[in-house]
Amino acid sequence: MILPFHSLSGEPFLYDSFTNRILAVSETLHGELTRASGLVSGIMDPVVRMACIQAGLRDGEPGIDSPEDLRQSMELSGLGLSKLVLGLTHQCNLRCRYCIYGGSVPGERTHEQAAMSLETARRVLEQLRARSQVPRSVIFYGGEPLLNWDVLRFFVETFDLPGGAERFAMATNGLLLDDPDRLSFLVAHRVLLNVSLDGPGHDRMRVTPSGEGTLARLLKVLGTIRQAHPDYYSESVGFVATVTPFTRLLETAEFFNSDELFAGKVIVSSWVFDPAGALGSKEELEGEKSRQNAEWELLRRSYPRNYGRGLPFDDGLHLQKMLAIDQRPIPPPSTIPLNACCYPGLNELFIDAGGRVTACERTEHFQLGEVGEELCRPERAEEMASRYHEFVSRHCPPCFAHRLCNKCFAQVGRGRLDEETFLSLCEDQRRAVRRSLELYVTIKSERPDAFEKEKTVF
């Protein structure tokens, strides 16, 4: 399918999802394809239709990789177990108001006392070694993983990561990094820190069990790390900002873009839309969403002049999407990858505090195996991939966004894999792809060498 669209400055373009090409075209051709809903066969003017054919534009829908194709391609890639995520504990020292584990989201676990034992940790190592699976990176997850320090330290000291491995990383709220001994250990072992910090709205959402804000405390901890370990802070400390409907995007951008604490960083945005209504009434959420959409559009339209300035929040919103478009394969594979991330249990594993095994920390509702038994049962992995293949086969081939869409197993009900949830995301994905294409051609039209430097970095 072909998507007619305009750059932010009004020039007409086409994106041909069958060939993965982006073409600058006349307004006449753009209009004809718009009226034909992106189908060459639907163009009424025979001269224009023939011009499309001569330009290599045609109707067509690619096939979908089968689960077996995906498994084989992942095996042939040589990646092996590229990522092992370990849920060290369900405990947390905060009670963030948007957290899915906070009790407001039906069907999700809550903050509880469960924590991975040293016995379970040892079994994880034994079973991985028995399978000759050595992960390239190990990520600690929670709850707050620093609350299970003994097990975290055990894994760091015991795991034999291969040379060139991406090493250890941790998702953390950062507050417990004020312990100098623990910090020194993390620095010595070059553990990457992915710190949650939401900007000026931090204190509204990221609170202690007694309801106190935590921004000032966290900024003090970060300042201490930066001063005491400048190289480690520069190379190994990153940030994720959770965006809720109440986030003031312009204020958040100013916060991150103007503070030296974040210079040289890219602030990754994690969006929470609050379907359970935990943050406000439906009317409040709708009003905030409208305001936020307007702010997001202002940031998008300003990015062509801000690209290359090293603005942490702006780059976090847009840069990776621009790179994904710029590095798209031309010509593309004849089929659409079933899932670009992984085959269940083959390239990535998540092991929770109780020893349950799933494909990743975002698919907790589809268990693949268990520590002490079989880490990943092949029939469960095949069932997961096959159920997802049913949805993709029915809905993705006629969609213009199928080569640039980032949907995967994890986004379908956190592993529940129901078709209704799959489809509920599609319109948002199409809108996001279209907006990214508009932004990309605007930047490339003004700066043809854009994104060349980043190709050598990312």
C-alpha positions as CSV (number, residue, x, y, z in Angstrom):
1,M,0.0,0.0,0.0
2,I,1.1,3.6,-0.7
3,L,0.8,6.4,1.8
4,P,0.5,9.9,0.3
5,F,1.7,12.6,2.8
6,H,3.2,16.0,3.0
7,S,6.3,17.3,4.7
8,L,5.9,19.8,7.5
9,S,6.5,22.5,5.0
10,G,3.9,21.2,2.5
11,E,5.8,19.3,-0.1
12,P,4.1,16.2,-1.5
13,F,5.6,12.7,-0.9
14,L,4.7,9.1,-1.2
15,Y,5.8,6.2,1.0
16,D,5.6,2.9,-0.8
17,S,5.4,0.2,1.8
18,F,5.9,-2.6,-0.8
19,T,9.4,-1.3,-1.8
20,N,10.1,0.8,1.3
21,R,10.9,3.8,-0.8
22,I,10.0,7.5,-0.1
23,L,9.4,9.5,-3.2
24,A,9.0,13.3,-3.8
25,V,6.1,13.6,-6.3
26,S,3.9,16.1,-8.0
27,E,0.8,17.4,-6.2
28,T,-1.3,15.9,-9.0
29,L,0.1,12.4,-8.4
30,H,-0.3,12.9,-4.7
31,G,-3.9,13.9,-5.1
32,E,-4.7,11.0,-7.4
33,L,-3.3,8.4,-5.0
34,T,-5.0,10.1,-2.0
35,R,-8.4,9.8,-3.8
36,A,-7.5,6.1,-4.7
37,S,-6.8,5.3,-1.0
38,G,-3.1,4.5,-1.9
39,L,-3.9,1.9,-4.6
40,V,-2.5,2.4,-8.1
41,S,-5.3,0.3,-9.5
42,G,-7.8,2.8,-8.0
43,I,-6.4,5.8,-10.0
44,M,-9.0,6.8,-12.6
45,D,-6.7,8.8,-14.9
46,P,-4.9,6.2,-17.2
47,V,-2.0,8.5,-17.8
48,V,-1.3,9.0,-14.2
49,R,-1.8,5.3,-13.5
50,M,0.7,4.4,-16.2
51,A,3.2,7.0,-14.8
52,C,2.9,5.2,-11.4
53,I,3.6,1.8,-13.0
54,Q,6.6,3.2,-14.9
55,A,7.9,4.6,-11.7
56,G,7.8,1.2,-10.1
57,L,4.7,1.8,-8.0
58,R,2.3,-1.0,-7.9
59,D,-0.3,-2.6,-5.6
60,G,0.9,-5.5,-3.6
61,E,0.9,-7.1,-0.2
62,P,4.0,-8.9,1.2
63,G,3.7,-12.2,2.9
64,I,4.4,-12.7,6.6
65,D,7.2,-14.7,8.1
66,S,6.0,-17.9,9.7
67,P,6.9,-18.7,13.3
68,E,9.3,-21.3,11.9
69,D,10.9,-18.7,9.6
70,L,11.4,-16.3,12.6
71,R,12.9,-19.0,14.7
72,Q,15.3,-20.1,12.0
73,S,16.4,-16.5,11.2
74,M,17.0,-15.8,14.8
75,E,19.1,-19.0,15.2
76,L,21.1,-18.2,12.1
77,S,21.7,-14.6,13.3
78,G,24.2,-16.0,15.8
79,L,22.8,-13.6,18.5
80,G,22.1,-16.4,21.0
81,L,20.7,-15.3,24.3
82,S,21.3,-11.6,23.8
83,K,19.4,-10.4,26.9
84,L,18.5,-12.0,30.3
85,V,16.2,-9.9,32.5
86,L,16.1,-10.9,36.1
87,G,13.2,-9.7,38.3
88,L,15.0,-9.6,41.6
89,T,12.0,-8.5,43.7
90,H,8.4,-7.4,43.7
91,Q,9.2,-4.9,46.5
92,C,9.6,-1.2,45.9
93,N,10.5,1.8,48.1
94,L,8.2,4.0,46.0
95,R,4.5,3.9,45.2
96,C,4.4,5.7,41.8
97,R,0.8,6.6,41.0
98,Y,1.1,5.3,37.4
99,C,2.7,2.0,38.2
100,I,0.9,-1.0,36.8
101,Y,1.9,-2.9,40.0
102,G,0.2,-0.3,42.2
103,G,-3.1,-2.1,42.5
104,S,-5.2,0.0,40.0
105,V,-4.7,-2.2,37.0
106,P,-6.9,-5.4,37.0
107,G,-5.0,-8.6,36.5
108,E,-1.5,-7.3,37.4
109,R,0.5,-8.2,40.5
110,T,1.0,-5.7,43.2
111,H,3.9,-4.6,45.4
112,E,4.5,-7.5,47.7
113,Q,7.3,-9.1,49.7
114,A,8.3,-11.7,47.0
115,A,12.1,-11.6,46.3
116,M,14.4,-13.9,44.3
117,S,16.3,-16.2,46.7
118,L,20.0,-17.1,46.4
119,E,18.9,-20.7,45.8
120,T,16.8,-19.6,42.8
121,A,19.7,-17.4,41.6
122,R,22.1,-20.4,41.7
123,R,19.6,-22.6,39.8
124,V,19.3,-19.9,37.1
125,L,23.1,-20.0,36.6
126,E,23.2,-23.8,36.6
127,Q,20.4,-24.2,34.1
128,L,21.8,-21.6,31.7
129,R,25.3,-23.2,31.8
130,A,23.7,-26.6,31.3
131,R,22.1,-25.2,28.1
132,S,25.3,-23.5,27.1
133,Q,23.5,-20.2,27.2
134,V,25.5,-17.2,28.2
135,P,23.7,-13.9,27.8
136,R,25.4,-11.0,26.2
137,S,23.7,-8.7,28.7
138,V,22.0,-9.1,32.1
139,I,19.4,-6.6,33.2
140,F,18.1,-6.3,36.8
141,Y,14.4,-5.5,37.2
142,G,11.9,-5.1,40.0
143,G,10.2,-3.6,41.9
144,E,13.4,-1.8,42.9
145,P,16.2,-4.3,42.2
146,L,18.5,-2.6,44.8
147,L,16.2,-3.9,47.5
148,N,17.6,-7.4,46.8
149,W,21.2,-6.4,47.0
150,D,22.7,-9.8,48.0
151,V,21.2,-11.5,44.9
152,L,22.2,-8.6,42.6
153,R,25.7,-8.8,43.9
154,F,25.8,-12.6,43.5
155,F,24.9,-12.4,39.8
156,V,27.4,-9.6,39.1
157,E,30.2,-11.5,40.8
158,T,29.3,-14.9,39.5
159,F,28.1,-14.5,35.9
160,D,30.8,-15.1,33.3
161,L,29.8,-12.6,30.6
162,P,31.7,-13.1,27.3
163,G,34.2,-10.7,26.0
164,G,32.5,-7.8,24.2
165,A,29.3,-8.4,26.1
166,E,27.0,-5.5,26.8
167,R,27.5,-6.2,30.5
168,F,25.1,-5.6,33.4
169,A,22.3,-3.0,33.5
170,M,19.6,-2.0,36.0
171,A,16.3,-0.3,35.9
172,T,16.1,1.8,39.1
173,N,14.4,4.7,40.8
174,G,17.9,5.8,41.9
175,L,17.2,6.7,45.5
176,L,19.1,3.9,47.0
177,L,22.3,4.9,45.1
178,D,23.1,7.1,48.1
179,D,24.9,4.2,49.7
180,P,28.6,4.8,48.9
181,D,29.6,1.2,49.2
182,R,27.0,-0.1,46.9
183,L,27.6,2.7,44.4
184,S,31.3,1.9,44.4
185,F,30.5,-1.8,43.6
186,L,28.3,-0.8,40.7
187,V,31.0,1.6,39.4
188,A,33.7,-1.0,39.7
189,H,31.7,-3.5,37.7
190,R,30.5,-0.8,35.2
191,V,26.8,-1.7,35.8
192,L,24.7,0.5,33.5
193,L,22.0,2.5,35.3
194,N,18.7,3.3,33.7
195,V,17.2,5.8,36.1
196,S,13.6,6.8,36.2
197,L,13.2,10.6,36.3
198,D,10.1,12.4,35.1
199,G,11.2,16.0,35.1
200,P,9.1,18.8,36.7
201,G,6.1,16.5,37.2
202,H,8.2,13.9,39.1
203,D,6.8,14.7,42.5
204,R,3.2,14.4,41.4
205,M,3.6,10.7,40.4
206,R,6.8,9.3,41.9
207,V,6.2,9.3,45.6
208,T,7.1,7.4,48.8
209,P,4.5,5.1,50.5
210,S,3.7,8.1,52.7
211,G,3.1,10.3,49.6
212,E,6.2,12.4,49.7
213,G,7.8,13.6,46.5
214,T,11.3,12.4,45.6
215,L,12.7,14.7,42.9
216,A,15.0,16.7,45.2
217,R,16.5,13.6,46.8
218,L,17.1,12.0,43.4
219,L,18.8,15.1,41.9
220,K,21.1,15.2,44.9
221,V,22.0,11.5,44.5
222,L,22.7,12.1,40.8
223,G,24.8,15.2,41.5
224,T,26.9,13.2,43.9
225,I,27.5,10.4,41.4
226,R,28.4,12.9,38.7
227,Q,30.9,14.6,41.0
228,A,32.5,11.5,42.5
229,H,32.5,9.3,39.4
230,P,32.3,11.6,36.3
231,D,33.4,9.0,33.7
232,Y,30.9,6.5,35.0
233,Y,28.2,9.0,35.1
234,S,28.9,10.1,31.5
235,E,29.2,6.6,30.1
236,S,26.9,4.4,32.2
237,V,24.0,6.5,33.6
238,G,20.9,6.9,31.4
239,F,17.4,8.2,32.0
240,V,13.8,7.2,31.3
241,A,11.0,9.8,31.7
242,T,7.5,8.5,32.1
243,V,5.0,10.6,30.3
244,T,1.4,10.5,31.6
245,P,-1.6,12.5,30.3
246,F,-0.7,15.1,33.0
247,T,2.9,15.6,31.9
248,R,3.6,19.2,30.6
249,L,5.8,18.4,27.7
250,L,7.1,21.9,27.1
251,E,8.1,22.3,30.7
252,T,9.6,18.8,30.7
253,A,11.7,19.5,27.6
254,E,13.0,22.7,29.2
255,F,13.9,20.9,32.3
256,F,16.0,18.2,30.6
257,N,17.4,20.4,27.8
258,S,18.7,23.2,30.0
259,D,20.3,21.3,33.0
260,E,23.9,20.3,32.7
261,L,23.1,17.1,34.7
262,F,21.6,15.7,31.4
263,A,24.1,17.1,28.9
264,G,25.1,14.5,26.4
265,K,22.2,12.2,27.4
266,V,19.2,11.1,25.4
267,I,16.1,11.0,27.6
268,V,13.9,8.0,26.6
269,S,10.2,8.6,27.0
270,S,7.9,5.9,28.3
271,W,4.2,6.8,27.7
272,V,1.4,5.8,30.1
273,F,-2.1,6.5,28.9
274,D,-3.9,5.4,32.1
275,P,-6.7,3.1,30.7
276,A,-7.7,2.1,34.2
277,G,-8.4,5.7,35.2
278,A,-6.1,5.7,38.2
279,L,-4.8,9.2,37.6
280,G,-7.9,11.1,37.0
281,S,-11.5,11.1,35.7
282,K,-12.3,10.4,32.0
283,E,-13.1,14.1,31.5
284,E,-9.8,15.2,33.1
285,L,-7.8,12.7,31.0
286,E,-9.5,13.9,27.7
287,G,-8.7,17.5,28.5
288,E,-5.1,16.8,29.4
289,K,-4.7,14.6,26.3
290,S,-5.8,17.4,24.0
291,R,-3.4,19.9,25.7
292,Q,-0.6,17.4,25.5
293,N,-1.2,16.6,21.8
294,A,-0.8,20.3,21.0
295,E,2.5,20.5,23.0
296,W,3.8,17.4,21.3
297,E,3.1,18.9,17.9
298,L,5.0,22.0,18.8
299,L,8.0,19.9,19.8
300,R,7.7,17.9,16.6
301,R,7.6,20.9,14.4
302,S,10.5,22.5,16.1
303,Y,12.7,19.4,15.8
304,P,14.0,20.1,12.2
305,R,15.8,23.2,13.6
306,N,16.7,21.5,16.9
307,Y,18.1,18.3,15.4
308,G,21.8,18.2,15.9
309,R,21.8,20.5,18.9
310,G,22.0,17.7,21.4
311,L,18.8,18.4,23.2
312,P,18.2,15.4,25.4
313,F,14.4,15.4,25.6
314,D,13.8,16.3,22.0
315,D,16.2,13.6,20.8
316,G,14.6,11.1,23.0
317,L,11.2,11.8,21.4
318,H,12.3,11.7,17.8
319,L,15.9,10.6,17.0
320,Q,15.5,6.8,17.2
321,K,12.4,7.0,15.0
322,M,14.3,9.0,12.4
323,L,17.2,6.5,12.4
324,A,14.8,3.6,12.0
325,I,13.4,5.3,8.8
326,D,16.8,6.3,7.6
327,Q,18.3,2.8,8.0
328,R,15.3,0.9,6.6
329,P,16.4,-1.8,4.0
330,I,16.0,-0.9,0.3
331,P,15.0,-3.2,-1.3
332,P,13.2,-4.7,1.7
333,P,12.8,-8.4,2.4
334,S,10.0,-10.0,0.4
335,T,8.1,-10.8,3.6
336,I,7.3,-8.8,6.7
337,P,9.1,-10.0,9.8
338,L,6.7,-11.6,12.2
339,N,8.4,-9.8,15.1
340,A,11.6,-7.9,14.8
341,C,12.6,-8.3,18.4
342,C,12.9,-11.9,19.2
343,Y,11.6,-15.5,19.0
344,P,10.1,-16.4,22.4
345,G,12.7,-17.7,24.7
346,L,15.4,-17.9,22.1
347,N,17.0,-14.4,22.2
348,E,15.6,-13.0,25.4
349,L,14.3,-14.4,28.7
350,F,12.7,-12.9,31.8
351,I,12.9,-14.7,35.1
352,D,10.8,-13.2,37.8
353,A,11.3,-13.3,41.6
354,G,9.5,-16.6,42.0
355,G,11.3,-18.3,39.1
356,R,8.6,-18.0,36.5
357,V,10.0,-17.6,33.0
358,T,8.5,-15.5,30.2
359,A,9.8,-14.1,26.9
360,C,10.5,-10.6,28.4
361,E,9.4,-8.5,31.4
362,R,6.5,-7.1,29.3
363,T,4.9,-10.5,28.6
364,E,4.4,-11.6,32.1
365,H,1.0,-13.2,31.3
366,F,2.4,-15.9,29.0
367,Q,4.6,-18.2,30.9
368,L,7.2,-20.2,29.0
369,G,8.7,-22.3,31.8
370,E,10.1,-22.2,35.3
371,V,13.4,-22.3,37.1
372,G,14.1,-25.8,38.4
373,E,12.1,-27.4,35.6
374,E,12.5,-26.3,32.0
375,L,13.3,-22.6,31.4
376,C,11.5,-22.5,28.0
377,R,9.2,-25.2,26.8
378,P,9.4,-25.3,23.0
379,E,5.7,-26.0,22.6
380,R,4.8,-22.8,24.7
381,A,7.2,-20.7,22.6
382,E,5.6,-22.1,19.4
383,E,2.1,-21.4,20.8
384,M,3.0,-17.8,21.6
385,A,4.5,-17.1,18.2
386,S,1.6,-18.9,16.4
387,R,-1.1,-17.0,18.2
388,Y,0.6,-13.7,17.3
389,H,1.1,-14.9,13.7
390,E,-2.7,-15.2,13.4
391,F,-3.2,-11.5,14.2
392,V,-0.4,-10.3,12.0
393,S,-1.5,-12.4,9.0
394,R,-5.0,-11.1,9.1
395,H,-4.3,-7.4,9.6
396,C,-0.8,-6.3,8.8
397,P,-0.2,-6.9,5.0
398,P,-2.7,-4.2,3.8
399,C,-1.4,-1.6,6.3
400,F,1.0,1.0,5.0
401,A,2.9,1.0,8.3
402,H,3.8,-2.7,8.4
403,R,7.5,-2.2,7.7
404,L,7.9,0.7,10.2
405,C,5.6,-0.5,13.0
406,N,7.2,-1.4,16.3
407,K,4.5,-3.7,17.6
408,C,5.5,-7.0,19.1
409,F,4.3,-9.8,21.5
410,A,4.7,-7.5,24.5
411,Q,2.2,-4.9,23.3
412,V,-0.7,-7.3,23.1
413,G,-2.1,-7.4,26.6
414,R,1.4,-7.9,28.1
415,G,1.4,-11.4,26.7
416,R,-2.3,-12.1,26.9
417,L,-2.3,-12.1,23.1
418,D,-5.9,-11.2,22.4
419,E,-6.9,-9.8,19.0
420,E,-8.9,-6.9,20.4
421,T,-5.9,-5.5,22.2
422,F,-3.8,-6.1,19.0
423,L,-6.2,-4.0,16.9
424,S,-6.6,-1.3,19.6
425,L,-3.0,-0.1,19.0
426,C,-3.1,0.0,15.2
427,E,-4.5,3.4,14.6
428,D,-2.0,5.0,17.0
429,Q,0.8,3.1,15.3
430,R,-0.3,4.3,11.8
431,R,-0.6,7.9,13.1
432,A,2.9,7.7,14.7
433,V,4.5,6.3,11.5
434,R,2.9,9.0,9.4
435,R,4.1,11.8,11.7
436,S,7.6,10.3,11.7
437,L,7.7,10.2,7.9
438,E,6.5,13.8,7.8
439,L,9.3,14.8,10.1
440,Y,11.9,12.7,8.4
441,V,11.4,14.1,4.9
442,T,11.3,17.6,6.3
443,I,14.7,17.2,8.0
444,K,16.3,15.4,5.0
445,S,15.0,18.0,2.5
446,E,16.7,20.7,4.5
447,R,19.8,18.7,5.5
448,P,20.6,15.8,3.1
449,D,23.4,14.6,5.3
450,A,21.2,14.3,8.3
451,F,21.6,11.1,10.4
452,E,24.9,10.1,8.8
453,K,26.8,10.7,12.0
454,E,24.3,8.8,14.1
455,K,24.7,5.7,11.9
456,T,28.2,5.2,13.3
457,V,27.0,5.7,16.9
458,F,23.7,3.7,17.3
